[in-house]
Amino acid sequence: MRLGACVCLLLFALTGLASAQIIDRADNQLWNDVQVAVPLTKNIDFNMLGTLRLGRDISRPVDERLGTGFTFRFGQHLQIAPNYLYIGMQPFRNRRVWESRLSLPVTLRFDVDKFRISDRNTFERRIRRPGINSTRYRNRLQVEHLVGPKEWGLSLYIADEVFYDWSVDRWVRNRFTVGGTKVFNKHFTQDIYYMRQNDGVSIPGDLNVIGTTLRVKL
């Protein structure tokens, strides 16, 4: 009887170990974002946000987001864009997380010769279930350069973003991005990029991402 119980316990332990081993800390993903801006005044836009991310080696949806927000422009150099996102995540098998996220990005932009430099500072409050609520600070530095004649509306950029999470009191994530932006007209702009993410806390945390962002201004 005792022998049978020991065998059962051993089988359960081996099954649990095997399940843990199939959770990979790395993934290849495809991110798709749509941002629709509705001008309210010359310097204020109302924004609608949508995101779909495919993961597990781009085999199934792992992250869906819907949100709203505003963009406030103060002159040519300062922009503040508070927003709210409702997020559903399935980062790996048998794991589901829902999150309400409040964000306050503050972006400074200025030109140096033919380069446009932007520095975005974001504070986020993440309310998660199940999971631990947290507050994060993010800083993204981006350098953009126009390619070809101005009429092409084409530019290339590189960016790096770091994350500090107060729930663990440490810098937890880095994202390095290279990409391009195409301005089709005053209503449509498209970004295409590659991003490398390194994260020692999240699972999966180390990502290779191909992404697109379509920005629509009505």
N, C-alpha and C positions, 0 to 999 in steps of 0.2 A: 504493500500500500504506500509506504513511504517512498519506495523506489519509483513508483508511478508518479507520485506528486513531484519528485525531483526532476523526473524526465519532462513533465509538463512545464515546470518552471524554466527549465533549460530551453525548451522549445520557444516559450514566450520571449525569453531574453534574446535568443537568436533572431526571432522574427522582428523584434524591436530594433536590434542592431542593423538588420538588413534594411528596414524601412528608413533608418537614419542615414544610411549610406547613400540612398538614392536622392537625397536632398543635396543639390549641388549649390555651392556658393557662387558660381559663375553662370552667366546666361547670355544668349544673343537675342536681341529684341528689336522690334520695329515700332517706333512711336509716331503717331499721327495726331496733330493738333489743328483745330480750327478756332480762330478768334474773329468775332464779328463786332465791329465798333459802330455805334450809332451816335453821331455828333449831337450833343445837346446845345452847346454854345461853341464859340470859336476855340475855347481852351478846355472844354469838358466833354468827354465821351462816356457813353454807357456801353459796357462790354458784355458779351455773351461768350462763354468758353466751353469747349468740348474736346475731349481727349480719348483716344483708344490706343492701348499699347498691347502688342502681341509679344508673348514671351515663350519660354520653354523651347528655345531654338525656333522662334517665330512659328509655333505650331498652334497656339490658342490664345484667346484674350486673357491677360493677367491684370489689367488696370483700366478702369473706365472712370471718366471724370466729367462732371457738369458743373458750371459755375457762372457767376455774374460778378460784375465789379464796375469800377469807374476809373477813368484816367483824368488827372488834373495836371495841366501844363502851366508852368510858371516861367514865362519867357522861353528862350531857346535852349536853356541848359538844364532845367530841373523838371522832373516828372514824378508824380506820386500816383500809384495805381492800386488802391485797396481792393481786395477781392475775396470772394468766398467760393470754396470748392466742396462738392460732395463727391467722395471717392469710394469706389468699390474695388478691392484688390483680392486676387487669388495668386499669391506669389509662388506657391507650390501646391502639390496635391493635398487635399483635405485641410487646407488652410484658407480661411476667408476673413478679411478685415474690412470694416467700414470706417470711414473717417470724415469728419467735418473739419475743414481747414480754413482759418482766417489768416490772410497774408497782407503785409504792408510793405511793398517794394518802393524804395526811393532811389531814383536813377539820376545821376549827373552825366551829361554828355557835353563834349567839347571837341573841337577840331584842332589838329596839329598838322600843318601843311596839308598833305593829301590823305591823312589818316583821321578817322573818327574814333575817339576813345570814349567808352562808357563804363561807368562804375555803378553797379546796382547793389544796394544794401537792402536785404529783406528780413523782416521778423515774421515768424509764423507761430501760430498756436494750433496744435494738432489735438483734436478730441477723437479718440479711437475706441472702437469696441469690436472684439475684445482687444485688450492691449493697454499700454501705459500712455497716458496723455503726456505731451511734451511741448516744449517751446524751443524753436531753433532760430539761429541767425545764419544767414547765407550772404556771401559776398562774391559777386561775379565781376571780373574785369574783362572787357572785350575790346579788341582792336579791329577796325574794319577799314577796308581800302577799296575805292572804286576801281573797276576793271574796264578798260576800253573807253570809248566815247560816252559822255553823259547820257546820250539818247538810248544807250543799251539798257540802262537801269540795272546794271549788274555789279555786284560787289562781293568780295571774299572777306571772311573774318576768322579770327581765332579767339577763343575765350577760355577762361579757367574760373571755376567756382568752387569755393570751400564751404563746408557746413559745420557749425558748432551746435551740439545738442546738449541742453541743460539737464536732460533726464539722466545722462551719463557723465556730464561735466567733461566733455572732450570734443576735439575735432574728429568727426566721424566719417566724412565723405569728401572726395574730390572728384570733380567732373572737368575733363578737358575736351573741348569741342573745336572742330574745324568745319567750316561750311560756307555756303554761298547764298546770296539773296538776289532775287530777280523781281524788279518792280515792273509789272505788266502795264498798269495804268494807275490812276488815282484811287481806284477801288480795290485792286487785287495785288497782293505781294506774296511771294512764295519763298520759303527757306528750305534748303536741303542740307543736311549735315551728318557728320559722323561724330559720335561722342564715346569717350571711354570713361567709365565710372569705376572708382575704387572705394570700397566701403567695408570696414572691418566689423560692422555691427549687424547690418541688414542681411537677410537671406532671401534670394540671392543678392549679393552686394557688389560683385565685380561684373560689370556689364559692358558689352559691345553693342552700340545702338546705332542704327540708321534711322534718321528722323526727318519728318517734314512738318512745316508749320505754314498753314494758309491763313493769311490775314485779309479780311474783307472789311472795307469801310463803306458804309452806305451813304 
